[in-house]
Amino acid sequence: MSYASYARVIHYATSILCCNKGSMDLVELYRKVFRRFDITENDFWYIVRKCPRFAVVRSAGASERGPEDWGSDCTVVAKTSLRICKNYTKYECGDCQELHLCKYFVYGNCRYGKGRKQCKFSHDVRSEHNYPLLRECTLHELHEEDLFLLLLQNDPTLLPEPFLP
């Protein structure tokens, strides 16, 4: 399987996972990918185990055997190393490798940018700063809502702040 083929499989599998709230049973993901690509179980297993885009999680009590035993006891979770920059409005991040986006825009509830007062944070996923970062991580072809789901499940700074009475 060529590098380009691997890249297409990775992109497609990521899209499927994001459309399924970020994770899916390993066998079901393989079935969906197999419908679109001519990929062996071993090649698919290699991709999900070695690609940093995915984490394979075994159910509690599942056996620790090899690829011949992978099955419904495994879940694949989509991952990314991209994060939202916390300093970009302070002009403290010259060669920043993080996305310049409004975290409330990512949440889907920014009260600005809906024709009212202008938000001081970016709502442009494909800005001059963000697009190269997305491209480098091969996330540039994801739909915005899929990208946001991926960020929400991977960036700890996007977790809700705890409610303390």
MODELLER restraints for C-alpha pairs under 7 A, 6 or more apart:
rsr = mdl.restraints
at = mdl.atoms
rsr.add(forms.Gaussian(group=physical.xy_distance, feature=features.Distance(at['CA:13:A'], at['CA:33:A']), mean=6.50, stdev=0.5))
rsr.add(forms.Gaussian(group=physical.xy_distance, feature=features.Distance(at['CA:14:A'], at['CA:78:A']), mean=6.20, stdev=0.5))
rsr.add(forms.Gaussian(group=physical.xy_distance, feature=features.Distance(at['CA:15:A'], at['CA:142:A']), mean=6.71, stdev=0.5))
rsr.add(forms.Gaussian(group=physical.xy_distance, feature=features.Distance(at['CA:15:A'], at['CA:146:A']), mean=6.94, stdev=0.5))
rsr.add(forms.Gaussian(group=physical.xy_distance, feature=features.Distance(at['CA:17:A'], at['CA:23:A']), mean=5.11, stdev=0.5))
rsr.add(forms.Gaussian(group=physical.xy_distance, feature=features.Distance(at['CA:17:A'], at['CA:24:A']), mean=6.21, stdev=0.5))
rsr.add(forms.Gaussian(group=physical.xy_distance, feature=features.Distance(at['CA:17:A'], at['CA:78:A']), mean=6.30, stdev=0.5))
rsr.add(forms.Gaussian(group=physical.xy_distance, feature=features.Distance(at['CA:18:A'], at['CA:146:A']), mean=5.15, stdev=0.5))
rsr.add(forms.Gaussian(group=physical.xy_distance, feature=features.Distance(at['CA:18:A'], at['CA:149:A']), mean=6.51, stdev=0.5))
rsr.add(forms.Gaussian(group=physical.xy_distance, feature=features.Distance(at['CA:18:A'], at['CA:150:A']), mean=6.74, stdev=0.5))
rsr.add(forms.Gaussian(group=physical.xy_distance, feature=features.Distance(at['CA:19:A'], at['CA:146:A']), mean=6.65, stdev=0.5))
rsr.add(forms.Gaussian(group=physical.xy_distance, feature=features.Distance(at['CA:22:A'], at['CA:77:A']), mean=5.88, stdev=0.5))
rsr.add(forms.Gaussian(group=physical.xy_distance, feature=features.Distance(at['CA:22:A'], at['CA:78:A']), mean=5.58, stdev=0.5))
rsr.add(forms.Gaussian(group=physical.xy_distance, feature=features.Distance(at['CA:22:A'], at['CA:149:A']), mean=6.94, stdev=0.5))
rsr.add(forms.Gaussian(group=physical.xy_distance, feature=features.Distance(at['CA:22:A'], at['CA:150:A']), mean=6.71, stdev=0.5))
rsr.add(forms.Gaussian(group=physical.xy_distance, feature=features.Distance(at['CA:23:A'], at['CA:75:A']), mean=6.64, stdev=0.5))
rsr.add(forms.Gaussian(group=physical.xy_distance, feature=features.Distance(at['CA:23:A'], at['CA:76:A']), mean=5.45, stdev=0.5))
rsr.add(forms.Gaussian(group=physical.xy_distance, feature=features.Distance(at['CA:23:A'], at['CA:77:A']), mean=4.33, stdev=0.5))
rsr.add(forms.Gaussian(group=physical.xy_distance, feature=features.Distance(at['CA:23:A'], at['CA:78:A']), mean=6.27, stdev=0.5))
rsr.add(forms.Gaussian(group=physical.xy_distance, feature=features.Distance(at['CA:24:A'], at['CA:75:A']), mean=5.45, stdev=0.5))
rsr.add(forms.Gaussian(group=physical.xy_distance, feature=features.Distance(at['CA:24:A'], at['CA:76:A']), mean=5.48, stdev=0.5))
rsr.add(forms.Gaussian(group=physical.xy_distance, feature=features.Distance(at['CA:24:A'], at['CA:77:A']), mean=6.81, stdev=0.5))
rsr.add(forms.Gaussian(group=physical.xy_distance, feature=features.Distance(at['CA:25:A'], at['CA:72:A']), mean=6.15, stdev=0.5))
rsr.add(forms.Gaussian(group=physical.xy_distance, feature=features.Distance(at['CA:25:A'], at['CA:74:A']), mean=6.04, stdev=0.5))
rsr.add(forms.Gaussian(group=physical.xy_distance, feature=features.Distance(at['CA:25:A'], at['CA:75:A']), mean=4.40, stdev=0.5))
rsr.add(forms.Gaussian(group=physical.xy_distance, feature=features.Distance(at['CA:25:A'], at['CA:76:A']), mean=6.22, stdev=0.5))
rsr.add(forms.Gaussian(group=physical.xy_distance, feature=features.Distance(at['CA:26:A'], at['CA:71:A']), mean=6.50, stdev=0.5))
rsr.add(forms.Gaussian(group=physical.xy_distance, feature=features.Distance(at['CA:26:A'], at['CA:72:A']), mean=6.56, stdev=0.5))
rsr.add(forms.Gaussian(group=physical.xy_distance, feature=features.Distance(at['CA:26:A'], at['CA:74:A']), mean=5.56, stdev=0.5))
rsr.add(forms.Gaussian(group=physical.xy_distance, feature=features.Distance(at['CA:26:A'], at['CA:75:A']), mean=5.11, stdev=0.5))
rsr.add(forms.Gaussian(group=physical.xy_distance, feature=features.Distance(at['CA:26:A'], at['CA:76:A']), mean=5.58, stdev=0.5))
rsr.add(forms.Gaussian(group=physical.xy_distance, feature=features.Distance(at['CA:27:A'], at['CA:71:A']), mean=5.72, stdev=0.5))
rsr.add(forms.Gaussian(group=physical.xy_distance, feature=features.Distance(at['CA:27:A'], at['CA:72:A']), mean=6.15, stdev=0.5))
rsr.add(forms.Gaussian(group=physical.xy_distance, feature=features.Distance(at['CA:45:A'], at['CA:67:A']), mean=6.96, stdev=0.5))
rsr.add(forms.Gaussian(group=physical.xy_distance, feature=features.Distance(at['CA:48:A'], at['CA:54:A']), mean=5.64, stdev=0.5))
rsr.add(forms.Gaussian(group=physical.xy_distance, feature=features.Distance(at['CA:48:A'], at['CA:56:A']), mean=7.00, stdev=0.5))
rsr.add(forms.Gaussian(group=physical.xy_distance, feature=features.Distance(at['CA:49:A'], at['CA:56:A']), mean=6.71, stdev=0.5))
rsr.add(forms.Gaussian(group=physical.xy_distance, feature=features.Distance(at['CA:53:A'], at['CA:78:A']), mean=5.82, stdev=0.5))
rsr.add(forms.Gaussian(group=physical.xy_distance, feature=features.Distance(at['CA:53:A'], at['CA:79:A']), mean=4.72, stdev=0.5))
rsr.add(forms.Gaussian(group=physical.xy_distance, feature=features.Distance(at['CA:53:A'], at['CA:80:A']), mean=5.81, stdev=0.5))
rsr.add(forms.Gaussian(group=physical.xy_distance, feature=features.Distance(at['CA:54:A'], at['CA:76:A']), mean=6.37, stdev=0.5))
rsr.add(forms.Gaussian(group=physical.xy_distance, feature=features.Distance(at['CA:54:A'], at['CA:77:A']), mean=5.56, stdev=0.5))
rsr.add(forms.Gaussian(group=physical.xy_distance, feature=features.Distance(at['CA:54:A'], at['CA:78:A']), mean=4.80, stdev=0.5))
rsr.add(forms.Gaussian(group=physical.xy_distance, feature=features.Distance(at['CA:54:A'], at['CA:79:A']), mean=5.37, stdev=0.5))
rsr.add(forms.Gaussian(group=physical.xy_distance, feature=features.Distance(at['CA:55:A'], at['CA:76:A']), mean=5.64, stdev=0.5))
rsr.add(forms.Gaussian(group=physical.xy_distance, feature=features.Distance(at['CA:55:A'], at['CA:77:A']), mean=5.10, stdev=0.5))
rsr.add(forms.Gaussian(group=physical.xy_distance, feature=features.Distance(at['CA:55:A'], at['CA:78:A']), mean=6.58, stdev=0.5))
rsr.add(forms.Gaussian(group=physical.xy_distance, feature=features.Distance(at['CA:55:A'], at['CA:79:A']), mean=6.89, stdev=0.5))
rsr.add(forms.Gaussian(group=physical.xy_distance, feature=features.Distance(at['CA:56:A'], at['CA:74:A']), mean=6.46, stdev=0.5))
rsr.add(forms.Gaussian(group=physical.xy_distance, feature=features.Distance(at['CA:56:A'], at['CA:75:A']), mean=5.71, stdev=0.5))
rsr.add(forms.Gaussian(group=physical.xy_distance, feature=features.Distance(at['CA:56:A'], at['CA:76:A']), mean=4.63, stdev=0.5))
rsr.add(forms.Gaussian(group=physical.xy_distance, feature=features.Distance(at['CA:56:A'], at['CA:77:A']), mean=6.41, stdev=0.5))
rsr.add(forms.Gaussian(group=physical.xy_distance, feature=features.Distance(at['CA:57:A'], at['CA:74:A']), mean=5.52, stdev=0.5))
rsr.add(forms.Gaussian(group=physical.xy_distance, feature=features.Distance(at['CA:57:A'], at['CA:75:A']), mean=5.16, stdev=0.5))
rsr.add(forms.Gaussian(group=physical.xy_distance, feature=features.Distance(at['CA:57:A'], at['CA:76:A']), mean=6.31, stdev=0.5))
rsr.add(forms.Gaussian(group=physical.xy_distance, feature=features.Distance(at['CA:58:A'], at['CA:73:A']), mean=5.70, stdev=0.5))
rsr.add(forms.Gaussian(group=physical.xy_distance, feature=features.Distance(at['CA:58:A'], at['CA:74:A']), mean=4.42, stdev=0.5))
rsr.add(forms.Gaussian(group=physical.xy_distance, feature=features.Distance(at['CA:58:A'], at['CA:75:A']), mean=6.38, stdev=0.5))
rsr.add(forms.Gaussian(group=physical.xy_distance, feature=features.Distance(at['CA:59:A'], at['CA:73:A']), mean=5.30, stdev=0.5))
rsr.add(forms.Gaussian(group=physical.xy_distance, feature=features.Distance(at['CA:59:A'], at['CA:74:A']), mean=6.12, stdev=0.5))
rsr.add(forms.Gaussian(group=physical.xy_distance, feature=features.Distance(at['CA:62:A'], at['CA:73:A']), mean=6.21, stdev=0.5))
rsr.add(forms.Gaussian(group=physical.xy_distance, feature=features.Distance(at['CA:78:A'], at['CA:150:A']), mean=6.84, stdev=0.5))
rsr.add(forms.Gaussian(group=physical.xy_distance, feature=features.Distance(at['CA:79:A'], at['CA:150:A']), mean=6.66, stdev=0.5))
rsr.add(forms.Gaussian(group=physical.xy_distance, feature=features.Distance(at['CA:79:A'], at['CA:154:A']), mean=6.33, stdev=0.5))
rsr.add(forms.Gaussian(group=physical.xy_distance, feature=features.Distance(at['CA:80:A'], at['CA:150:A']), mean=6.89, stdev=0.5))
rsr.add(forms.Gaussian(group=physical.xy_distance, feature=features.Distance(at['CA:80:A'], at['CA:154:A']), mean=6.43, stdev=0.5))
rsr.add(forms.Gaussian(group=physical.xy_distance, feature=features.Distance(at['CA:82:A'], at['CA:98:A']), mean=6.16, stdev=0.5))
rsr.add(forms.Gaussian(group=physical.xy_distance, feature=features.Distance(at['CA:83:A'], at['CA:98:A']), mean=5.30, stdev=0.5))
rsr.add(forms.Gaussian(group=physical.xy_distance, feature=features.Distance(at['CA:83:A'], at['CA:99:A']), mean=6.09, stdev=0.5))
rsr.add(forms.Gaussian(group=physical.xy_distance, feature=features.Distance(at['CA:83:A'], at['CA:151:A']), mean=6.86, stdev=0.5))
rsr.add(forms.Gaussian(group=physical.xy_distance, feature=features.Distance(at['CA:83:A'], at['CA:155:A']), mean=5.59, stdev=0.5))
rsr.add(forms.Gaussian(group=physical.xy_distance, feature=features.Distance(at['CA:84:A'], at['CA:98:A']), mean=5.48, stdev=0.5))
rsr.add(forms.Gaussian(group=physical.xy_distance, feature=features.Distance(at['CA:84:A'], at['CA:99:A']), mean=4.72, stdev=0.5))
rsr.add(forms.Gaussian(group=physical.xy_distance, feature=features.Distance(at['CA:84:A'], at['CA:100:A']), mean=6.17, stdev=0.5))
rsr.add(forms.Gaussian(group=physical.xy_distance, feature=features.Distance(at['CA:84:A'], at['CA:101:A']), mean=6.42, stdev=0.5))
rsr.add(forms.Gaussian(group=physical.xy_distance, feature=features.Distance(at['CA:85:A'], at['CA:98:A']), mean=5.01, stdev=0.5))
rsr.add(forms.Gaussian(group=physical.xy_distance, feature=features.Distance(at['CA:85:A'], at['CA:99:A']), mean=5.55, stdev=0.5))
rsr.add(forms.Gaussian(group=physical.xy_distance, feature=features.Distance(at['CA:85:A'], at['CA:100:A']), mean=5.65, stdev=0.5))
rsr.add(forms.Gaussian(group=physical.xy_distance, feature=features.Distance(at['CA:87:A'], at['CA:93:A']), mean=6.37, stdev=0.5))
rsr.add(forms.Gaussian(group=physical.xy_distance, feature=features.Distance(at['CA:88:A'], at['CA:100:A']), mean=6.50, stdev=0.5))
rsr.add(forms.Gaussian(group=physical.xy_distance, feature=features.Distance(at['CA:97:A'], at['CA:133:A']), mean=6.80, stdev=0.5))
rsr.add(forms.Gaussian(group=physical.xy_distance, feature=features.Distance(at['CA:99:A'], at['CA:130:A']), mean=5.45, stdev=0.5))
rsr.add(forms.Gaussian(group=physical.xy_distance, feature=features.Distance(at['CA:100:A'], at['CA:122:A']), mean=6.26, stdev=0.5))
rsr.add(forms.Gaussian(group=physical.xy_distance, feature=features.Distance(at['CA:100:A'], at['CA:130:A']), mean=6.45, stdev=0.5))
rsr.add(forms.Gaussian(group=physical.xy_distance, feature=features.Distance(at['CA:101:A'], at['CA:121:A']), mean=6.01, stdev=0.5))
rsr.add(forms.Gaussian(group=physical.xy_distance, feature=features.Distance(at['CA:101:A'], at['CA:122:A']), mean=4.73, stdev=0.5))
rsr.add(forms.Gaussian(group=physical.xy_distance, feature=features.Distance(at['CA:101:A'], at['CA:123:A']), mean=5.75, stdev=0.5))
rsr.add(forms.Gaussian(group=physical.xy_distance, feature=features.Distance(at['CA:102:A'], at['CA:121:A']), mean=4.80, stdev=0.5))
rsr.add(forms.Gaussian(group=physical.xy_distance, feature=features.Distance(at['CA:102:A'], at['CA:122:A']), mean=5.47, stdev=0.5))
rsr.add(forms.Gaussian(group=physical.xy_distance, feature=features.Distance(at['CA:102:A'], at['CA:123:A']), mean=6.08, stdev=0.5))
rsr.add(forms.Gaussian(group=physical.xy_distance, feature=features.Distance(at['CA:103:A'], at['CA:158:A']), mean=6.90, stdev=0.5))
rsr.add(forms.Gaussian(group=physical.xy_distance, feature=features.Distance(at['CA:104:A'], at['CA:110:A']), mean=4.56, stdev=0.5))
rsr.add(forms.Gaussian(group=physical.xy_distance, feature=features.Distance(at['CA:105:A'], at['CA:123:A']), mean=6.38, stdev=0.5))
rsr.add(forms.Gaussian(group=physical.xy_distance, feature=features.Distance(at['CA:106:A'], at['CA:148:A']), mean=5.51, stdev=0.5))
rsr.add(forms.Gaussian(group=physical.xy_distance, feature=features.Distance(at['CA:112:A'], at['CA:118:A']), mean=5.74, stdev=0.5))
rsr.add(forms.Gaussian(group=physical.xy_distance, feature=features.Distance(at['CA:112:A'], at['CA:119:A']), mean=4.99, stdev=0.5))
rsr.add(forms.Gaussian(group=physical.xy_distance, feature=features.Distance(at['CA:113:A'], at['CA:119:A']), mean=5.65, stdev=0.5))
rsr.add(forms.Gaussian(group=physical.xy_distance, feature=features.Distance(at['CA:125:A'], at['CA:131:A']), mean=6.99, stdev=0.5))
rsr.add(forms.Gaussian(group=physical.xy_distance, feature=features.Distance(at['CA:131:A'], at['CA:140:A']), mean=6.67, stdev=0.5))
rsr.add(forms.Gaussian(group=physical.xy_distance, feature=features.Distance(at['CA:134:A'], at['CA:140:A']), mean=4.74, stdev=0.5))
rsr.add(forms.Gaussian(group=physical.xy_distance, feature=features.Distance(at['CA:152:A'], at['CA:158:A']), mean=5.91, stdev=0.5))
